[in-house]
Structures are given as C-alpha cells and as structure tokens.
Amino acid sequence: MYVYAVGLWTGAAIFFGAVVAPGAFQIMRPQAPDLVRFTLGRLYPVGIVAGALAALCAALLRGRRLAVQAASGAVVSAACAVSSVIMERARTEPAMHRMSTTLMGLAVIAGLVALAVRPEAERTP
C-alpha cells in the first residue's frame, strides 16, 4: 500500500511536470494556464492523501527506516497542501509561482526518496 500510495502520486506529478504542463504551453498557449490549474487542482488532493497514507503505512509497519519513510510522506502531503492554497496567487504573482514550483519539486523528490526507502515488508525478494 505504501509503494502504491507514493508511486501513484509521484508518477503523476512527474508526468504532469514533464509532459502535461510543457505540452499545454506549447500547443494551447491561451488556455494552458487553465488546463494547468485544473490538473493541479486534482493532483494536489491526491498528493495530500497519498502522502498522509504513506506516512501512516510507514508508522504501522515500524520498519528500520520509519523516520525517513514517514517524513517523506509528510513532506509530500504538506507540500501539496501548501501549493493548493497558493495556487490562485501563483498565476499572477511570480514569487508565489516560484514557491509553488519549488514545493512541487520538493514533493517529487520526497516521493522518490519514499520509494527508494520503502518498507522491508513490501520489498520483493
């Protein structure tokens, strides 16, 4: 469950940043901000839940890497929560856009770390 929770959001976030956002601005420039805002409006709640679920799974499994696993899930959840709050301001305020982009990058890195140190119980021999 831990790997699925973190992997789902991390994969979706990477796909968004590498394909959806650049493609939207390249192909449909005038409507691109609306598409990006719409997509992020769905992606952030998934990140909040997935990060919290990953942190909960890590706590329940009580593995040796509990602190890193729980912290990674919490960072994903918190970064998505803050980004969802500042999303509207990010459209018109460059500083908020930078903050939102930085938080998304931080959440992706935390998601990748969470996958790298996944619980021993979920590793395949």
N, CA, C and O atoms as a Tinker XYZ file with bonds, in Angstrom:
   500  protein
     1  N      0.828000   -1.197000    0.000000    73     2
     2  CA     0.000000    0.000000    0.000000    64     1     3
     3  C      0.871000    1.259000    0.000000    63     2     4     5
     4  O      0.571000    2.238000   -0.684000    81     3
     5  N      1.945000    1.215000    0.772000    73     3     6
     6  CA     2.869000    2.349000    0.866000    64     5     7
     7  C      3.420000    2.703000   -0.517000    63     6     8     9
     8  O      3.391000    3.861000   -0.934000    81     7
     9  N      3.919000    1.688000   -1.216000    73     7    10
    10  CA     4.514000    1.911000   -2.538000    64     9    11
    11  C      3.463000    2.418000   -3.516000    63    10    12    13
    12  O      3.746000    3.305000   -4.322000    81    11
    13  N      2.261000    1.869000   -3.456000    73    11    14
    14  CA     1.201000    2.312000   -4.361000    64    13    15
    15  C      0.817000    3.762000   -4.096000    63    14    16    17
    16  O      0.637000    4.543000   -5.030000    81    15
    17  N      0.694000    4.118000   -2.825000    73    15    18
    18  CA     0.306000    5.485000   -2.470000    64    17    19
    19  C      1.337000    6.490000   -2.969000    63    18    20    21
    20  O      0.992000    7.483000   -3.609000    81    19
    21  N      2.597000    6.224000   -2.671000    73    19    22
    22  CA     3.650000    7.158000   -3.064000    64    21    23
    23  C      3.909000    7.101000   -4.566000    63    22    24    25
    24  O      4.089000    8.134000   -5.212000    81    23
    25  N      3.925000    5.898000   -5.112000    73    23    26
    26  CA     4.208000    5.725000   -6.538000    64    25    27
    27  C      3.157000    6.362000   -7.425000    63    26    28    29
    28  O      3.487000    6.963000   -8.448000    81    27
    29  N      1.894000    6.238000   -7.045000    73    27    30
    30  CA     0.808000    6.839000   -7.824000    64    29    31
    31  C      0.999000    8.341000   -7.948000    63    30    32    33
    32  O      0.983000    8.886000   -9.051000    81    31
    33  N      1.179000    9.009000   -6.816000    73    31    34
    34  CA     1.295000   10.458000   -6.857000    64    33    35
    35  C      2.595000   10.902000   -7.513000    63    34    36    37
    36  O      2.593000   11.826000   -8.327000    81    35
    37  N      3.694000   10.262000   -7.172000    73    35    38
    38  CA     4.987000   10.668000   -7.719000    64    37    39
    39  C      5.010000   10.514000   -9.232000    63    38    40    41
    40  O      5.485000   11.399000   -9.943000    81    39
    41  N      4.500000    9.400000   -9.722000    73    39    42
    42  CA     4.434000    9.190000  -11.173000    64    41    43
    43  C      3.558000   10.221000  -11.850000    63    42    44    45
    44  O      3.920000   10.758000  -12.897000    81    43
    45  N      2.409000   10.501000  -11.262000    73    43    46
    46  CA     1.503000   11.500000  -11.833000    64    45    47
    47  C      2.139000   12.892000  -11.837000    63    46    48    49
    48  O      1.999000   13.638000  -12.806000    81    47
    49  N      2.831000   13.234000  -10.762000    73    47    50
    50  CA     3.474000   14.552000  -10.673000    64    49    51
    51  C      4.604000   14.694000  -11.695000    63    50    52    53
    52  O      4.761000   15.745000  -12.317000    81    51
    53  N      5.385000   13.630000  -11.860000    73    51    54
    54  CA     6.465000   13.671000  -12.855000    64    53    55
    55  C      5.882000   13.778000  -14.255000    63    54    56    57
    56  O      6.378000   14.550000  -15.076000    81    55
    57  N      4.836000   13.013000  -14.534000    73    55    58
    58  CA     4.185000   13.084000  -15.843000    64    57    59
    59  C      3.626000   14.484000  -16.093000    63    58    60    61
    60  O      3.747000   15.018000  -17.195000    81    59
    61  N      3.017000   15.070000  -15.072000    73    59    62
    62  CA     2.486000   16.424000  -15.209000    64    61    63
    63  C      3.595000   17.411000  -15.557000    63    62    64    65
    64  O      3.463000   18.200000  -16.493000    81    63
    65  N      4.694000   17.361000  -14.796000    73    63    66
    66  CA     5.780000   18.314000  -14.999000    64    65    67
    67  C      6.555000   18.104000  -16.287000    63    66    68    69
    68  O      7.048000   19.063000  -16.880000    81    67
    69  N      6.667000   16.850000  -16.726000    73    67    70
    70  CA     7.464000   16.549000  -17.912000    64    69    71
    71  C      6.664000   16.569000  -19.204000    63    70    72    73
    72  O      7.222000   16.828000  -20.270000    81    71
    73  N      5.359000   16.300000  -19.126000    73    71    74
    74  CA     4.563000   16.161000  -20.351000    64    73    75
    75  C      3.390000   17.141000  -20.409000    63    74    76    77
    76  O      3.271000   17.905000  -21.367000    81    75
    77  N      2.535000   17.126000  -19.405000    73    75    78
    78  CA     1.290000   17.896000  -19.467000    64    77    79
    79  C      1.534000   19.405000  -19.514000    63    78    80    81
    80  O      1.075000   20.073000  -20.441000    81    79
    81  N      2.244000   19.945000  -18.533000    73    79    82
    82  CA     2.452000   21.396000  -18.487000    64    81    83
    83  C      3.216000   21.913000  -19.699000    63    82    84    85
    84  O      2.755000   22.860000  -20.337000    81    83
    85  N      4.379000   21.327000  -20.050000    73    83    86
    86  CA     5.074000   21.836000  -21.232000    64    85    87
    87  C      4.244000   21.691000  -22.513000    63    86    88    89
    88  O      4.241000   22.579000  -23.366000    81    87
    89  N      3.544000   20.563000  -22.633000    73    87    90
    90  CA     2.709000   20.349000  -23.820000    64    89    91
    91  C      1.573000   21.355000  -23.908000    63    90    92    93
    92  O      1.257000   21.850000  -24.990000    81    91
    93  N      0.967000   21.652000  -22.783000    73    91    94
    94  CA    -0.126000   22.627000  -22.770000    64    93    95
    95  C      0.361000   23.993000  -23.224000    63    94    96    97
    96  O     -0.302000   24.660000  -24.018000    81    95
    97  N      1.506000   24.409000  -22.729000    73    95    98
    98  CA     2.009000   25.729000  -23.110000    64    97    99
    99  C      2.537000   25.755000  -24.541000    63    98   100   101
   100  O      2.588000   26.819000  -25.159000    81    99
   101  N      2.925000   24.615000  -25.070000    73    99   102
   102  CA     3.404000   24.569000  -26.454000    64   101   103
   103  C      2.253000   24.504000  -27.452000    63   102   104   105
   104  O      2.317000   25.122000  -28.514000    81   103
   105  N      1.211000   23.765000  -27.118000    73   103   106
   106  CA     0.139000   23.510000  -28.083000    64   105   107
   107  C     -1.039000   24.462000  -27.934000    63   106   108   109
   108  O     -1.591000   24.923000  -28.933000    81   107
   109  N     -1.423000   24.757000  -26.720000    73   107   110
   110  CA    -2.637000   25.555000  -26.500000    64   109   111
   111  C     -2.369000   26.744000  -25.585000    63   110   112   113
   112  O     -3.000000   26.888000  -24.538000    81   111
   113  N     -1.452000   27.571000  -25.978000    73   111   114
   114  CA    -0.951000   28.681000  -25.171000    64   113   115
   115  C     -2.028000   29.486000  -24.441000    63   114   116   117
   116  O     -1.900000   29.678000  -23.232000    81   115
   117  N     -3.076000   29.965000  -25.103000    73   115   118
   118  CA    -4.036000   30.804000  -24.367000    64   117   119
   119  C     -4.779000   30.067000  -23.245000    63   118   120   121
   120  O     -5.075000   30.658000  -22.207000    81   119
   121  N     -5.075000   28.800000  -23.449000    73   119   122
   122  CA    -5.819000   28.037000  -22.442000    64   121   123
   123  C     -4.909000   27.248000  -21.497000    63   122   124   125
   124  O     -5.398000   26.624000  -20.555000    81   123
   125  N     -3.610000   27.265000  -21.730000    73   123   126
   126  CA    -2.670000   26.465000  -20.938000    64   125   127
   127  C     -2.764000   26.734000  -19.430000    63   126   128   129
   128  O     -2.800000   25.780000  -18.652000    81   127
   129  N     -2.805000   27.993000  -18.996000    73   127   130
   130  CA    -2.904000   28.210000  -17.541000    64   129   131
   131  C     -4.155000   27.576000  -16.930000    63   130   132   133
   132  O     -4.116000   27.070000  -15.809000    81   131
   133  N     -5.256000   27.608000  -17.671000    73   131   134
   134  CA    -6.480000   26.999000  -17.157000    64   133   135
   135  C     -6.345000   25.478000  -17.055000    63   134   136   137
   136  O     -6.796000   24.881000  -16.077000    81   135
   137  N     -5.730000   24.854000  -18.055000    73   135   138
   138  CA    -5.514000   23.413000  -18.025000    64   137   139
   139  C     -4.574000   23.026000  -16.882000    63   138   140   141
   140  O     -4.823000   22.049000  -16.176000    81   139
   141  N     -3.513000   23.780000  -16.705000    73   139   142
   142  CA    -2.561000   23.504000  -15.630000    64   141   143
   143  C     -3.240000   23.649000  -14.273000    63   142   144   145
   144  O     -3.072000   22.791000  -13.407000    81   143
   145  N     -3.992000   24.703000  -14.078000    73   143   146
   146  CA    -4.697000   24.924000  -12.810000    64   145   147
   147  C     -5.721000   23.805000  -12.563000    63   146   148   149
   148  O     -5.857000   23.321000  -11.439000    81   147
   149  N     -6.434000   23.402000  -13.613000    73   147   150
   150  CA    -7.405000   22.316000  -13.496000    64   149   151
   151  C     -6.710000   21.019000  -13.078000    63   150   152   153
   152  O     -7.168000   20.324000  -12.171000    81   151
   153  N     -5.611000   20.704000  -13.740000    73   151   154
   154  CA    -4.884000   19.464000  -13.452000    64   153   155
   155  C     -4.293000   19.485000  -12.049000    63   154   156   157
   156  O     -4.408000   18.505000  -11.313000    81   155
   157  N     -3.665000   20.589000  -11.674000    73   155   158
   158  CA    -3.098000   20.689000  -10.332000    64   157   159
   159  C     -4.183000   20.639000   -9.259000    63   158   160   161
   160  O     -3.961000   20.128000   -8.162000    81   159
   161  N     -5.348000   21.171000   -9.584000    73   159   162
   162  CA    -6.471000   21.126000   -8.650000    64   161   163
   163  C     -6.898000   19.712000   -8.322000    63   162   164   165
   164  O     -7.491000   19.469000   -7.271000    81   163
   165  N     -6.602000   18.773000   -9.212000    73   163   166
   166  CA    -6.888000   17.354000   -8.959000    64   165   167
   167  C     -5.659000   16.630000   -8.405000    63   166   168   169
   168  O     -5.789000   15.694000   -7.616000    81   167
   169  N     -4.480000   17.063000   -8.815000    73   167   170
   170  CA    -3.248000   16.388000   -8.410000    64   169   171
   171  C     -2.889000   16.674000   -6.948000    63   170   172   173
   172  O     -2.437000   15.777000   -6.237000    81   171
   173  N     -3.085000   17.900000   -6.501000    73   171   174
   174  CA    -2.726000   18.243000   -5.126000    64   173   175
   175  C     -3.518000   17.442000   -4.083000    63   174   176   177
   176  O     -2.910000   16.928000   -3.144000    81   175
   177  N     -4.846000   17.313000   -4.207000    73   175   178
   178  CA    -5.561000   16.497000   -3.209000    64   177   179
   179  C     -5.095000   15.035000   -3.186000    63   178   180   181
   180  O     -5.042000   14.413000   -2.125000    81   179
   181  N     -4.762000   14.498000   -4.349000    73   179   182
   182  CA    -4.237000   13.134000   -4.387000    64   181   183
   183  C     -2.906000   13.072000   -3.637000    63   182   184   185
   184  O     -2.651000   12.114000   -2.907000    81   183
   185  N     -2.066000   14.078000   -3.810000    73   183   186
   186  CA    -0.786000   14.135000   -3.095000    64   185   187
   187  C     -0.963000   14.254000   -1.597000    63   186   188   189
   188  O     -0.223000   13.638000   -0.830000    81   187
   189  N     -1.937000   15.041000   -1.177000    73   187   190
   190  CA    -2.204000   15.198000    0.256000    64   189   191
   191  C     -2.582000   13.851000    0.867000    63   190   192   193
   192  O     -2.056000   13.456000    1.908000    81   191
   193  N     -3.502000   13.154000    0.204000    73   191   194
   194  CA    -3.962000   11.857000    0.714000    64   193   195
   195  C     -2.862000   10.799000    0.599000    63   194   196   197
   196  O     -2.622000   10.049000    1.545000    81   195
   197  N     -2.195000   10.736000   -0.554000    73   195   198
   198  CA    -1.149000    9.728000   -0.761000    64   197   199
   199  C      0.001000    9.909000    0.226000    63   198   200   201
   200  O      0.506000    8.930000    0.775000    81   199
   201  N      0.417000   11.150000    0.455000    73   199   202
   202  CA     1.490000   11.410000    1.413000    64   201   203
   203  C      1.094000   11.018000    2.828000    63   202   204   205
   204  O      1.880000   10.411000    3.556000    81   203
   205  N     -0.127000   11.368000    3.213000    73   203   206
   206  CA    -0.597000   11.010000    4.549000    64   205   207
   207  C     -0.724000    9.492000    4.692000    63   206   208   209
   208  O     -0.376000    8.930000    5.730000    81   207
   209  N     -1.223000    8.836000    3.646000    73   207   210
   210  CA    -1.356000    7.380000    3.666000    64   209   211
   211  C      0.018000    6.711000    3.755000    63   210   212   213
   212  O      0.189000    5.735000    4.485000    81   211
   213  N      0.983000    7.228000    3.022000    73   211   214
   214  CA     2.342000    6.677000    3.073000    64   213   215
   215  C      2.940000    6.841000    4.468000    63   214   216   217
   216  O      3.563000    5.918000    4.993000    81   215
   217  N      2.750000    8.011000    5.066000    73   215   218
   218  CA     3.270000    8.235000    6.419000    64   217   219
   219  C      2.600000    7.292000    7.417000    63   218   220   221
   220  O      3.254000    6.758000    8.313000    81   219
   221  N      1.299000    7.095000    7.258000    73   219   222
   222  CA     0.571000    6.182000    8.139000    64   221   223
   223  C      1.053000    4.743000    7.957000    63   222   224   225
   224  O      1.281000    4.032000    8.936000    81   223
   225  N      1.207000    4.322000    6.717000    73   223   226
   226  CA     1.714000    2.964000    6.443000    64   225   227
   227  C      3.096000    2.773000    7.053000    63   226   228   229
   228  O      3.372000    1.733000    7.651000    81   227
   229  N      3.953000    3.757000    6.907000    73   227   230
   230  CA     5.307000    3.658000    7.473000    64   229   231
   231  C      5.235000    3.523000    8.986000    63   230   232   233
   232  O      5.976000    2.740000    9.580000    81   231
   233  N      4.356000    4.274000    9.601000    73   231   234
   234  CA     4.223000    4.210000   11.055000    64   233   235
   235  C      3.692000    2.844000   11.497000    63   234   236   237
   236  O      4.130000    2.307000   12.515000    81   235
   237  N      2.760000    2.288000   10.743000    73   235   238
   238  CA     2.184000    0.991000   11.105000    64   237   239
   239  C      3.160000   -0.161000   10.885000    63   238   240   241
   240  O      3.143000   -1.141000   11.630000    81   239
   241  N      4.006000   -0.048000    9.869000    73   239   242
   242  CA     4.945000   -1.130000    9.571000    64   241   243
   243  C      6.127000   -1.157000   10.530000    63   242   244   245
   244  O      6.748000   -2.201000   10.726000    81   243
   245  N      6.431000   -0.028000   11.117000    73   243   246
   246  CA     7.526000    0.088000   12.086000    64   245   247
   247  C      8.836000   -0.508000   11.564000    63   246   248   249
   248  O      9.500000   -1.270000   12.268000    81   247
   249  N      9.195000   -0.168000   10.362000    73   247   250
   250  CA    10.453000   -0.642000    9.789000    64   249   251
   251  C     11.631000    0.148000   10.321000    63   250   252   253
   252  O     11.468000    1.121000   11.058000    81   251
   253  N     12.814000   -0.287000    9.936000    73   251   254
   254  CA    14.032000    0.398000   10.397000    64   253   255
   255  C     14.128000    1.798000    9.819000    63   254   256   257
   256  O     14.775000    2.669000   10.401000    81   255
   257  N     13.502000    2.017000    8.699000    73   255   258
   258  CA    13.606000    3.325000    8.036000    64   257   259
   259  C     12.370000    4.186000    8.302000    63   258   260   261
   260  O     12.034000    5.065000    7.509000    81   259
   261  N     11.717000    3.933000    9.395000    73   259   262
   262  CA    10.459000    4.605000    9.720000    64   261   263
   263  C     10.548000    6.120000    9.619000    63   262   264   265
   264  O      9.671000    6.742000    9.018000    81   263
   265  N     11.566000    6.724000   10.181000    73   263   266
   266  CA    11.649000    8.181000   10.202000    64   265   267
   267  C     11.711000    8.760000    8.794000    63   266   268   269
   268  O     11.022000    9.737000    8.500000    81   267
   269  N     12.515000    8.181000    7.930000    73   267   270
   270  CA    12.641000    8.680000    6.559000    64   269   271
   271  C     11.342000    8.451000    5.791000    63   270   272   273
   272  O     10.887000    9.332000    5.061000    81   271
   273  N     10.755000    7.287000    5.952000    73   271   274
   274  CA     9.510000    6.971000    5.256000    64   273   275
   275  C      8.382000    7.905000    5.683000    63   274   276   277
   276  O      7.684000    8.473000    4.843000    81   275
   277  N      8.211000    8.055000    6.971000    73   275   278
   278  CA     7.149000    8.908000    7.492000    64   277   279
   279  C      7.379000   10.364000    7.101000    63   278   280   281
   280  O      6.444000   11.065000    6.712000    81   279
   281  N      8.621000   10.812000    7.204000    73   279   282
   282  CA     8.936000   12.198000    6.844000    64   281   283
   283  C      8.707000   12.444000    5.357000    63   282   284   285
   284  O      8.196000   13.497000    4.979000    81   283
   285  N      9.074000   11.501000    4.524000    73   283   286
   286  CA     8.871000   11.658000    3.078000    64   285   287
   287  C      7.391000   11.784000    2.757000    63   286   288   289
   288  O      6.994000   12.653000    1.980000    81   287
   289  N      6.577000   10.926000    3.345000    73   287   290
   290  CA     5.132000   11.016000    3.132000    64   289   291
   291  C      4.565000   12.326000    3.639000    63   290   292   293
   292  O      3.713000   12.936000    2.992000    81   291
   293  N      5.038000   12.757000    4.793000    73   291   294
   294  CA     4.567000   14.024000    5.362000    64   293   295
   295  C      4.964000   15.208000    4.490000    63   294   296   297
   296  O      4.183000   16.147000    4.333000    81   295
   297  N      6.161000   15.177000    3.924000    73   295   298
   298  CA     6.610000   16.269000    3.047000    64   297   299
   299  C      5.747000   16.332000    1.797000    63   298   300   301
   300  O      5.349000   17.419000    1.378000    81   299
   301  N      5.452000   15.189000    1.196000    73   299   302
   302  CA     4.573000   15.163000    0.014000    64   301   303
   303  C      3.233000   15.784000    0.371000    63   302   304   305
   304  O      2.739000   16.660000   -0.339000    81   303
   305  N      2.649000   15.333000    1.464000    73   303   306
   306  CA     1.339000   15.821000    1.890000    64   305   307
   307  C      1.354000   17.325000    2.187000    63   306   308   309
   308  O      0.479000   18.057000    1.724000    81   307
   309  N      2.333000   17.779000    2.947000    73   307   310
   310  CA     2.408000   19.192000    3.321000    64   309   311
   311  C      2.677000   20.089000    2.110000    63   310   312   313
   312  O      2.059000   21.143000    1.966000    81   311
   313  N      3.597000   19.670000    1.244000    73   311   314
   314  CA     3.916000   20.480000    0.065000    64   313   315
   315  C      2.695000   20.618000   -0.841000    63   314   316   317
   316  O      2.439000   21.692000   -1.385000    81   315
   317  N      1.949000   19.541000   -0.999000    73   315   318
   318  CA     0.736000   19.606000   -1.824000    64   317   319
   319  C     -0.327000   20.487000   -1.166000    63   318   320   321
   320  O     -1.031000   21.232000   -1.847000    81   319
   321  N     -0.438000   20.399000    0.150000    73   319   322
   322  CA    -1.424000   21.223000    0.854000    64   321   323
   323  C     -1.110000   22.714000    0.705000    63   322   324   325
   324  O     -2.001000   23.507000    0.403000    81   323
   325  N      0.141000   23.093000    0.914000    73   323   326
   326  CA     0.523000   24.498000    0.787000    64   325   327
   327  C      0.365000   24.961000   -0.660000    63   326   328   329
   328  O     -0.143000   26.055000   -0.909000    81   327
   329  N      0.795000   24.140000   -1.608000    73   327   330
   330  CA     0.673000   24.519000   -3.019000    64   329   331
   331  C     -0.777000   24.710000   -3.426000    63   330   332   333
   332  O     -1.088000   25.600000   -4.218000    81   331
   333  N     -1.663000   23.884000   -2.894000    73   331   334
   334  CA    -3.075000   24.028000   -3.255000    64   333   335
   335  C     -3.652000   25.341000   -2.737000    63   334   336   337
   336  O     -4.553000   25.914000   -3.351000    81   335
   337  N     -3.132000   25.817000   -1.608000    73   335   338
   338  CA    -3.605000   27.078000   -1.041000    64   337   339
   339  C     -3.103000   28.279000   -1.844000    63   338   340   341
   340  O     -3.841000   29.246000   -2.036000    81   339
   341  N     -1.853000   28.224000   -2.316000    73   339   342
   342  CA    -1.279000   29.376000   -3.020000    64   341   343
   343  C     -1.464000   29.295000   -4.537000    63   342   344   345
   344  O     -0.979000   30.163000   -5.263000    81   343
   345  N     -2.157000   28.269000   -5.021000    73   343   346
   346  CA    -2.277000   28.049000   -6.464000    64   345   347
   347  C     -2.868000   29.265000   -7.205000    63   346   348   349
   348  O     -2.348000   29.653000   -8.251000    81   347
   349  N     -3.905000   29.847000   -6.695000    73   347   350
   350  CA    -4.517000   31.001000   -7.380000    64   349   351
   351  C     -3.571000   32.192000   -7.452000    63   350   352   353
   352  O     -3.482000   32.860000   -8.482000    81   351
   353  N     -2.866000   32.455000   -6.358000    73   351   354
   354  CA    -1.923000   33.581000   -6.345000    64   353   355
   355  C     -0.727000   33.316000   -7.246000    63   354   356   357
   356  O     -0.110000   34.252000   -7.756000    81   355
   357  N     -0.396000   32.034000   -7.444000    73   355   358
   358  CA     0.762000   31.683000   -8.281000    64   357   359
   359  C      0.548000   32.095000   -9.732000    63   358   360   361
   360  O      1.511000   32.280000  -10.476000    81   359
   361  N     -0.685000   32.235000  -10.127000    73   359   362
   362  CA    -0.980000   32.614000  -11.515000    64   361   363
   363  C     -0.567000   34.056000  -11.804000    63   362   364   365
   364  O     -0.138000   34.368000  -12.915000    81   363
   365  N     -0.692000   34.921000  -10.825000    73   363   366
   366  CA    -0.436000   36.343000  -11.060000    64   365   367
   367  C      0.797000   36.882000  -10.328000    63   366   368   369
   368  O      1.291000   37.960000  -10.659000    81   367
   369  N      1.289000   36.146000   -9.346000    73   367   370
   370  CA     2.430000   36.624000   -8.573000    64   369   371
   371  C      3.636000   35.714000   -8.812000    63   370   372   373
   372  O      3.620000   34.549000   -8.415000    81   371
   373  N      4.676000   36.236000   -9.454000    73   371   374
   374  CA     5.844000   35.408000   -9.760000    64   373   375
   375  C      6.473000   34.723000   -8.535000    63   374   376   377
   376  O      6.938000   33.587000   -8.633000    81   375
   377  N      6.488000   35.404000   -7.401000    73   375   378
   378  CA     7.082000   34.799000   -6.199000    64   377   379
   379  C      6.278000   33.581000   -5.741000    63   378   380   381
   380  O      6.849000   32.583000   -5.302000    81   379
   381  N      4.968000   33.670000   -5.846000    73   379   382
   382  CA     4.115000   32.537000   -5.471000    64   381   383
   383  C      4.266000   31.388000   -6.471000    63   382   384   385
   384  O      4.212000   30.218000   -6.093000    81   383
   385  N      4.455000   31.729000   -7.742000    73   383   386
   386  CA     4.662000   30.698000   -8.758000    64   385   387
   387  C      5.972000   29.956000   -8.487000    63   386   388   389
   388  O      6.027000   28.729000   -8.571000    81   387
   389  N      7.020000   30.707000   -8.164000    73   387   390
   390  CA     8.303000   30.073000   -7.821000    64   389   391
   391  C      8.163000   29.176000   -6.601000    63   390   392   393
   392  O      8.699000   28.068000   -6.571000    81   391
   393  N      7.443000   29.655000   -5.600000    73   391   394
   394  CA     7.244000   28.868000   -4.391000    64   393   395
   395  C      6.462000   27.590000   -4.708000    63   394   396   397
   396  O      6.819000   26.510000   -4.239000    81   395
   397  N      5.416000   27.714000   -5.490000    73   395   398
   398  CA     4.609000   26.557000   -5.862000    64   397   399
   399  C      5.425000   25.534000   -6.651000    63   398   400   401
   400  O      5.323000   24.330000   -6.414000    81   399
   401  N      6.231000   26.022000   -7.589000    73   399   402
   402  CA     7.078000   25.138000   -8.392000    64   401   403
   403  C      8.132000   24.455000   -7.514000    63   402   404   405
   404  O      8.408000   23.266000   -7.679000    81   403
   405  N      8.713000   25.205000   -6.589000    73   403   406
   406  CA     9.700000   24.646000   -5.668000    64   405   407
   407  C      9.073000   23.574000   -4.777000    63   406   408   409
   408  O      9.665000   22.519000   -4.550000    81   407
   409  N      7.879000   23.853000   -4.279000    73   407   410
   410  CA     7.189000   22.881000   -3.439000    64   409   411
   411  C      6.857000   21.602000   -4.210000    63   410   412   413
   412  O      6.961000   20.502000   -3.669000    81   411
   413  N      6.456000   21.751000   -5.477000    73   411   414
   414  CA     6.165000   20.574000   -6.295000    64   413   415
   415  C      7.440000   19.761000   -6.494000    63   414   416   417
   416  O      7.411000   18.533000   -6.404000    81   415
   417  N      8.556000   20.433000   -6.764000    73   415   418
   418  CA     9.828000   19.729000   -6.909000    64   417   419
   419  C     10.232000   19.022000   -5.625000    63   418   420   421
   420  O     10.705000   17.886000   -5.657000    81   419
   421  N     10.046000   19.693000   -4.501000    73   419   422
   422  CA    10.354000   19.102000   -3.197000    64   421   423
   423  C      9.496000   17.865000   -2.945000    63   422   424   425
   424  O      9.983000   16.848000   -2.452000    81   423
   425  N      8.218000   17.965000   -3.290000    73   423   426
   426  CA     7.310000   16.833000   -3.098000    64   425   427
   427  C      7.704000   15.656000   -3.981000    63   426   428   429
   428  O      7.639000   14.507000   -3.543000    81   427
   429  N      8.111000   15.926000   -5.215000    73   427   430
   430  CA     8.545000   14.848000   -6.106000    64   429   431
   431  C      9.811000   14.185000   -5.557000    63   430   432   433
   432  O      9.920000   12.959000   -5.553000    81   431
   433  N     10.756000   14.991000   -5.098000    73   431   434
   434  CA    11.981000   14.425000   -4.511000    64   433   435
   435  C     11.627000   13.588000   -3.277000    63   434   436   437
   436  O     12.158000   12.492000   -3.100000    81   435
   437  N     10.744000   14.095000   -2.437000    73   435   438
   438  CA    10.324000   13.334000   -1.254000    64   437   439
   439  C      9.641000   12.030000   -1.670000    63   438   440   441
   440  O      9.842000   10.992000   -1.040000    81   439
   441  N      8.839000   12.087000   -2.728000    73   439   442
   442  CA     8.199000   10.874000   -3.225000    64   441   443
   443  C      9.208000    9.861000   -3.725000    63   442   444   445
   444  O      9.063000    8.663000   -3.483000    81   443
   445  N     10.231000   10.336000   -4.424000    73   443   446
   446  CA    11.276000    9.429000   -4.911000    64   445   447
   447  C     12.073000    8.828000   -3.751000    63   446   448   449
   448  O     12.424000    7.648000   -3.774000    81   447
   449  N     12.354000    9.647000   -2.742000    73   447   450
   450  CA    13.040000    9.138000   -1.546000    64   449   451
   451  C     12.162000    8.095000   -0.858000    63   450   452   453
   452  O     12.652000    7.047000   -0.436000    81   451
   453  N     10.875000    8.381000   -0.747000    73   451   454
   454  CA     9.956000    7.436000   -0.116000    64   453   455
   455  C      9.940000    6.105000   -0.856000    63   454   456   457
   456  O      9.861000    5.048000   -0.229000    81   455
   457  N     10.014000    6.146000   -2.169000    73   455   458
   458  CA    10.058000    4.907000   -2.945000    64   457   459
   459  C     11.386000    4.180000   -2.774000    63   458   460   461
   460  O     11.428000    2.950000   -2.747000    81   459
   461  N     12.459000    4.938000   -2.659000    73   459   462
   462  CA    13.779000    4.327000   -2.521000    64   461   463
   463  C     13.956000    3.631000   -1.178000    63   462   464   465
   464  O     14.693000    2.650000   -1.086000    81   463
   465  N     13.298000    4.119000   -0.145000    73   463   466
   466  CA    13.445000    3.533000    1.195000    64   465   467
   467  C     12.155000    2.865000    1.644000    63   466   468   469
   468  O     11.821000    2.869000    2.829000    81   467
   469  N     11.444000    2.300000    0.702000    73   467   470
   470  CA    10.153000    1.676000    1.033000    64   469   471
   471  C     10.325000    0.600000    2.106000    63   470   472   473
   472  O     11.413000    0.053000    2.287000    81   471
   473  N      9.258000    0.314000    2.796000    73   471   474
   474  CA     9.328000   -0.657000    3.903000    64   473   475
   475  C      9.802000   -2.030000    3.456000    63   474   476   477
   476  O      9.495000   -2.483000    2.353000    81   475
   477  N     10.548000   -2.678000    4.324000    73   475   478
   478  CA    11.075000   -4.011000    4.022000    64   477   479
   479  C      9.945000   -4.995000    3.744000    63   478   480   481
   480  O     10.104000   -5.903000    2.928000    81   479
   481  N      8.819000   -4.826000    4.405000    73   479   482
   482  CA     7.693000   -5.741000    4.234000    64   481   483
   483  C      7.141000   -5.722000    2.817000    63   482   484   485
   484  O      6.494000   -6.679000    2.394000    81   483
   485  N      7.389000   -4.641000    2.076000    73   483   486
   486  CA     6.868000   -4.531000    0.720000    64   485   487
   487  C      7.924000   -4.809000   -0.343000    63   486   488   489
   488  O      7.631000   -4.705000   -1.534000    81   487
   489  N      9.106000   -5.149000    0.043000    73   487   490
   490  CA    10.168000   -5.460000   -0.926000    64   489   491
   491  C      9.992000   -6.883000   -1.430000    63   490   492   493
   492  O      9.575000   -7.773000   -0.689000    81   491
   493  N     10.315000   -7.081000   -2.692000    73   491   494
   494  CA    10.253000   -8.428000   -3.248000    64   493   495
   495  C     11.634000   -9.072000   -3.108000    63   494   496   497
   496  O     12.648000   -8.418000   -3.349000    81   495
   497  N     11.677000  -10.335000   -2.724000    73   495   498
   498  CA    12.975000  -10.978000   -2.539000    64   497   499
   499  C     13.732000  -11.140000   -3.844000    63   498   500
   500  O     14.844000  -11.666000   -3.852000    81   499
